[in-house]
């Protein structure tokens, strides 16, 4: 399972049942991923007018426990499914916002390995950081 998430500097995801931010450049980056993207109807409202929106699969029963897609998660704690996650893409706003839903997976844990980090200018944020993590299989399988 591959997860995409947007976080502030304190791992905030949502505030008062709303996304903290939406950035056009982040949406474009997400829509250029090589696999289909699954998201719930709430998240799809942010993407529905984009040219590539037809490649999005809307499913309100997230997460989908399979490998062949990315899942954009805004309003769900996926910690209970962590052992099934193989990749996590994190977009950071590099700001602190109020939040009432936090990301709870510890990406500094040895089972996660950061394989890339890039920064780009967003449409609503001067600097957005994209980090890609993969499960450290050697540690997961005890090799």
HULINWO-V994689 format. One record per run of one state. SS is the DSSP state (helix for helix, strand for strand, loop for the rest). FROM is the first residue (numbers start at 0). TO is the last residue. If there is no record, write none. Layout:
BEGIN
ss:SS from:FROM to:TO
ss:SS from:FROM to:TO
END
This chain:
BEGIN
ss:loop from:0 to:0
ss:strand from:1 to:6
ss:loop from:7 to:10
ss:strand from:11 to:14
ss:loop from:15 to:16
ss:strand from:17 to:18
ss:loop from:19 to:22
ss:helix from:23 to:30
ss:loop from:31 to:34
ss:strand from:35 to:38
ss:loop from:39 to:39
ss:helix from:40 to:46
ss:loop from:47 to:49
ss:helix from:50 to:54
ss:strand from:55 to:57
ss:loop from:58 to:67
ss:strand from:68 to:71
ss:loop from:72 to:77
ss:helix from:78 to:83
ss:loop from:84 to:85
ss:strand from:86 to:91
ss:loop from:92 to:99
ss:strand from:100 to:101
ss:loop from:102 to:110
ss:strand from:111 to:119
ss:loop from:120 to:126
ss:strand from:127 to:134
ss:loop from:135 to:135
ss:helix from:136 to:139
ss:loop from:140 to:142
END
